[in-house]
Amino acid sequence: MKLEEERNLIVEYGKKLIASQLTTGSGGNLSIFNRKENLIAIKPSGMDYLLMQPEDVVVLSPDGSIVEGSRQPSSETKFHLALLNRRTDINAVVHTHQVYATTIACMNWELPAVHYLVGFSGNKVPLAKYATYGSQELSDNILEAIGNYNACLMANHGIVTVGASILSAFAVAEEIELVARLYVQCKSMGEPVILSKEEMVVVGEKFKTYGQRR
Ligand SMILES: [Zn+2]
């Protein structure tokens, strides 16, 4: 079986999406690019995360053709491939309909630096224009909006996050959901204070050395 490790990670992180309440049922999707093997593991379309097995995960070449797997790949394969091909600094993509981030996306707002943890994305989370799910236009809109950020809201749809590993792409989704929740709550009380671009540069530098040094 090709990409056994990545297939196991797709199953494991799918369950984590459910446990963390970042998605429900079969919603959202995940992919991992093994650049050495030049193969991508992606969630099968419309499959319940709790029922999904490693052999259900689909293996694609970077152009989208199926290399291994009997299932149909995710309905959002277009933007997963576009991001993994364009952004050579990333190896994993997570897409969810997590409630607070999606609430802001439904307002067609960006998520500003209401809390320093927005640094998991950059100095904000940009917004991609609406287009029908699964479409080339949606993929184009995401690529245009995300730039070098690690997250991008999708108008009237959800959020996509990226990272060097599935662990980091998942962490971005989780932390941005917290920031989005704070922003929604602040907006219900009034106008929140937004951190300056200068401060977010300082935070960005600190993030580079945060955690356990090896
Ligand atoms: Zn979606």
Residues whose N, C-alpha, C, O or C-beta is under 5 A from the ligand:
A	BS01	ZN	G158
